[in-house]
């Protein structure tokens, strides 16, 4: 059974940076796509970025520029680097595993909370 464990969230001041990590257990990580989504309070979950097994990336048009997704297949880990954080970035960030660079898979992590203070 696939297990995803996210980490790296926290409380940060506006303008700061964070790097979120998602470690995947129980699957051949290098053969699968992985993505990051976020859900702000009272809003629907939305795509931040996805990365395929070959490194192809797909990002939300609205969020391009401050968010960078990457992967380390040797560590079965996906990362989301966030720069110049804004209060509107506050929410729970979820890792998603499987699917393609353009479509979500069926496995989700428990989420990591990101809170940005102004």
Secondary structure, DSSP 4 states (H G I P E B T S, - for coil): --EEEEE--EEEETT--EEEEEEEESS-GGGS-EEEEEE-TTS--EEEEEE-TTS-EEE-GGGTTTEEEEEEGGGTEEEEEE-S--GGG-EEEEEEESS-SSS--SEE---EEEEEE-
